[in-house]
Amino acid sequence: MKKVLQTLPKITLKQLAVFVSIYQTGSTSRASEQLHLSQSAVSSALAELESRLQLPLFERVGRRLNQHPNAHPVYVQAQSILGQALTLEHYHKHHAGQIYIGASTTIGNYVLPPLLAKLYSTLPDANVDMYIANTQEVVSEVEQLNIDIALVEGKPRPFDTKVIEQRVWRTDTLIVFAKPDSKWLAGLANYDHNDYCYRLTIKQLATLPLLVREAGSGTRQIIDEQLLQHMPDAEVIMAIQQSEAIKHMVSADIGLGCLSQHVIQAELETGKLVQVKVAGIDLARTWWLVWHKSRHQSPIWQTFIDIIQEN
């Protein structure tokens, strides 16, 4: 294994830039104008470079500078180094405005878009990439440093905290819902016209077919922890990866569903779906901000944090 260099080179980019400018313009006075430096600073930088290289680069004849044979090969290398430095600077500027955001499905589809609109309003040149999947998959990408920051519905696993920072973001509520004239509710539940919902007991709900999100999703985590544990004999007929599919299947009266209020709000308002309130069940949950402890927190990262905390 090669040893790392013990000393860093003392040649500076400024010295190389001065040398290149003198080489191209033929004089220290023109170089000082081109670089917006004093002529004494230009002469000093050239002298320092020649001292570090222990090579003459120009021959001074009166007030003129003639290129020494050493100058051309040094010029070629200096141009290359300055070009690489410029590329690195552009890379930094590009990535300072780039962010990779992860989001669990409900947040990514229904909550993230207006937040991104605010980000673009604040930073029109922002370069945003997104990864939308269930909570478990998104957190896995955070662990692998593939995502700058994630917004998820389920709390990360306890052992994730070794490498992951997590912060409470906001709260959300899951809603059990059905088709307004569902055959499953006929003769079982009465419609509450004051509260615009059906009402069931836990025991009654356990007899009805449920359509739920797949294992690994934040929505399913809450359903398991706060609903199904009270109904060990509940009839979960299908686990589905897409919330939209659950809505359509409930609309077809295949069973009842349980999703975030954000997912079904529009359908509840238009009467296409109806809420089913279950006595004694609280389906409130916390949403989380998650990022890797080693991830660089760039200016755009902080801007995005500010935006989502305002909401």
C-alpha positions in Angstrom: 0.0 0.0 0.0 1.5 3.4 -1.0 2.1 5.9 1.7 0.3 9.2 1.5 2.5 12.2 0.8 3.7 13.7 4.0 4.0 17.2 2.7 1.7 19.1 0.4 3.1 21.0 -2.6 3.7 24.7 -1.9 3.0 25.8 -5.4 -0.3 27.7 -5.5 -2.9 28.1 -8.1 -2.3 31.8 -8.0 1.4 31.3 -8.9 0.4 29.1 -11.8 -2.3 31.5 -13.0 0.3 34.4 -12.9 2.8 32.3 -14.9 0.3 31.3 -17.5 -0.9 34.9 -17.9 2.7 36.2 -18.3 3.5 33.3 -20.7 0.4 34.3 -22.8 0.7 38.1 -22.7 4.5 38.4 -22.7 4.8 40.9 -19.7 4.1 41.3 -16.0 2.2 44.5 -16.7 -0.3 42.9 -19.0 -0.7 40.0 -16.7 -1.4 42.3 -13.8 -4.2 43.9 -15.9 -5.6 40.6 -16.9 -5.6 39.2 -13.4 -6.5 42.4 -11.6 -3.4 42.2 -9.5 -0.7 44.7 -8.8 2.4 44.4 -10.9 4.5 43.8 -7.7 2.1 40.9 -6.7 2.5 39.4 -10.2 6.3 39.7 -10.1 6.4 38.2 -6.6 4.2 35.2 -7.6 6.4 34.5 -10.5 9.6 34.7 -8.4 8.0 32.3 -5.8 7.1 29.8 -8.5 10.6 29.8 -10.0 12.0 29.4 -6.5 9.7 26.4 -5.8 10.5 24.8 -9.1 14.2 25.7 -8.8 14.0 26.5 -12.5 14.1 29.8 -14.4 11.0 30.3 -16.5 11.8 33.7 -18.2 15.0 35.4 -19.1 14.9 39.1 -18.2 16.4 41.4 -20.8 16.0 44.9 -19.7 12.2 45.3 -19.2 11.4 42.4 -21.4 10.8 38.8 -20.5 11.9 36.2 -22.9 10.6 32.6 -22.5 13.2 30.2 -21.1 13.2 26.7 -22.7 11.9 25.5 -19.3 8.8 27.6 -19.7 6.8 25.6 -22.3 6.6 22.2 -20.5 5.7 24.0 -17.3 3.1 26.0 -19.2 1.5 22.8 -20.5 1.3 21.3 -17.0 0.1 24.5 -15.5 -2.7 24.8 -18.0 -3.8 21.2 -17.2 -3.8 21.9 -13.4 -5.7 25.1 -13.7 -8.2 23.4 -16.0 -8.8 20.6 -13.5 -9.2 23.2 -10.7 -11.8 25.0 -12.8 -13.6 21.7 -13.5 -13.6 21.0 -9.7 -15.0 24.4 -9.0 -17.8 23.9 -11.6 -18.5 20.5 -10.1 -18.9 22.1 -6.6 -21.2 24.9 -7.9 -23.3 22.3 -9.7 -23.6 20.0 -6.8 -24.2 22.8 -4.3 -27.5 23.3 -6.2 -28.3 19.6 -6.4 -30.3 17.6 -3.9 -31.6 14.0 -4.0 -34.8 13.7 -2.1 -36.4 10.4 -1.0 -40.1 10.1 0.0 -42.4 7.3 1.1 -45.3 6.8 -1.3 -48.0 8.9 0.3 -45.7 11.9 1.0 -44.1 11.6 -2.4 -47.4 11.6 -4.3 -49.5 14.0 -2.3 -47.4 16.2 0.0 -44.0 16.7 -1.7 -45.1 18.4 -5.0 -46.1 21.8 -3.4 -42.9 21.7 -1.2 -40.8 21.3 -4.4 -42.7 24.2 -6.0 -41.6 26.4 -3.1 -38.0 25.1 -3.4 -38.0 26.0 -7.1 -39.5 29.4 -6.3 -36.7 30.1 -3.9 -33.9 28.5 -6.0 -35.0 28.5 -9.7 -31.8 26.7 -10.8 -32.2 23.9 -8.2 -31.4 20.4 -9.6 -33.7 18.0 -7.8 -33.8 14.2 -8.1 -36.4 12.1 -6.4 -36.8 8.5 -5.2 -40.3 7.5 -4.2 -40.9 4.1 -2.6 -42.2 2.6 0.6 -40.6 3.7 3.9 -38.3 0.7 4.3 -36.9 1.0 0.7 -36.3 4.8 1.1 -34.5 4.4 4.5 -32.4 1.7 2.9 -31.3 4.2 0.2 -30.5 6.7 3.0 -28.3 4.1 4.7 -26.4 3.7 1.5 -25.8 7.4 1.1 -27.8 7.5 -2.1 -30.3 10.1 -0.8 -29.6 13.5 0.8 -32.8 13.7 2.9 -35.9 11.6 3.1 -39.5 12.2 4.2 -41.1 9.1 5.5 -44.3 7.9 7.1 -42.9 5.1 9.2 -40.4 5.4 12.0 -37.0 4.0 11.0 -36.0 0.7 12.6 -34.2 1.1 16.0 -30.8 -0.1 14.7 -30.9 2.5 11.9 -30.1 5.3 14.4 -26.4 4.2 14.4 -26.0 5.9 11.1 -29.2 7.8 10.6 -30.5 11.0 12.0 -34.2 11.2 12.4 -36.4 14.2 13.3 -40.1 14.4 13.9 -41.7 16.4 11.0 -45.5 16.5 11.3 -48.5 14.4 12.1 -51.0 12.6 9.9 -54.1 10.5 10.4 -55.1 7.3 8.6 -58.7 6.9 7.7 -60.8 3.8 7.3 -63.1 4.3 4.3 -65.6 2.6 2.1 -67.8 3.1 -1.0 -70.8 5.2 0.1 -73.4 2.5 -0.6 -71.1 -0.4 0.2 -72.7 -3.8 0.5 -70.4 -4.5 3.4 -71.9 -1.8 5.5 -75.6 -2.5 4.7 -77.4 -3.5 7.8 -74.3 -3.3 9.8 -73.5 0.4 10.3 -75.6 3.5 10.4 -74.6 6.7 8.6 -74.0 9.7 10.8 -75.4 12.6 8.8 -73.9 15.2 11.3 -70.4 13.8 11.0 -70.6 12.5 7.4 -69.4 9.1 8.3 -70.3 5.5 9.1 -69.5 4.2 12.6 -68.4 0.7 13.5 -67.0 -1.1 16.5 -63.7 -2.9 16.4 -65.6 -6.2 16.5 -67.7 -5.2 13.5 -64.7 -4.0 11.5 -62.9 -7.3 12.1 -65.7 -9.1 10.1 -65.2 -7.0 7.0 -62.6 -7.5 4.2 -59.7 -5.0 4.4 -57.4 -3.8 1.6 -54.1 -2.5 3.0 -50.7 -1.4 1.9 -47.8 -3.8 1.7 -45.4 -4.7 4.5 -42.6 -2.2 4.6 -44.8 0.8 4.0 -45.3 3.5 6.7 -49.0 3.2 6.3 -48.9 -0.6 6.9 -46.7 -0.1 10.0 -49.4 2.0 11.6 -52.2 -0.3 10.5 -50.4 -3.2 12.1 -49.5 -1.4 15.3 -52.7 0.6 15.9 -55.5 -1.2 14.1 -54.8 -4.9 13.4 -53.4 -5.7 16.8 -56.9 -5.1 18.2 -58.3 -7.4 15.5 -56.2 -10.6 15.4 -58.9 -12.3 13.4 -59.5 -9.5 10.9 -59.9 -10.4 7.3 -57.1 -8.7 5.4 -57.8 -9.9 1.9 -55.1 -8.1 0.0 -51.8 -6.2 0.5 -51.3 -3.7 -2.3 -48.3 -1.5 -3.1 -50.2 1.5 -4.6 -52.6 3.7 -2.7 -54.4 4.6 -5.9 -55.1 0.9 -6.5 -56.6 0.6 -3.1 -58.9 3.5 -3.7 -60.1 2.1 -7.0 -60.8 -1.4 -5.4 -62.7 0.2 -2.6 -64.7 2.2 -5.1 -65.5 -1.2 -6.8 -66.7 -2.4 -3.3 -64.1 -5.2 -3.0 -63.6 -4.2 0.6 -62.8 -1.4 3.0 -59.5 0.5 2.8 -57.3 2.4 5.3 -55.1 5.2 3.9 -53.8 8.6 4.8 -56.2 11.5 4.9 -54.1 13.2 2.2 -54.7 10.3 -0.2 -58.5 10.3 0.0 -59.3 13.9 0.9 -60.6 14.8 -2.5 -62.8 11.7 -2.8 -64.3 12.3 0.7 -65.1 15.9 -0.3 -66.9 14.9 -3.5 -68.7 11.9 -1.8 -67.0 9.3 -4.0 -65.8 7.6 -0.8 -67.0 7.9 2.8 -65.1 7.7 6.1 -65.7 4.8 8.5 -65.0 5.8 12.1 -64.0 2.9 14.4 -64.7 3.4 18.1 -61.7 3.3 20.3 -59.1 3.4 17.5 -56.7 6.3 17.1 -54.8 6.1 13.7 -52.8 9.3 14.2 -49.1 8.9 13.2 -45.9 10.9 13.0 -44.0 11.6 9.8 -40.2 11.8 10.0 -37.3 13.6 8.4 -34.4 11.2 7.9 -30.8 11.6 6.7 -27.4 9.9 7.0 -25.2 11.4 9.7 -22.3 11.5 7.3 -24.2 13.2 4.5 -22.9 16.7 3.5 -25.6 19.3 4.4 -25.3 21.7 1.4 -26.9 25.1 1.2 -29.8 23.7 -0.9 -30.2 21.0 1.7 -30.7 23.6 4.4 -33.0 25.6 2.2 -35.2 22.5 1.7 -35.2 21.9 5.5 -36.3 25.4 6.1 -39.2 25.1 3.6 -40.5 21.8 5.0 -40.3 23.0 8.6 -42.4 26.1 7.6 -45.1 23.6 6.5 
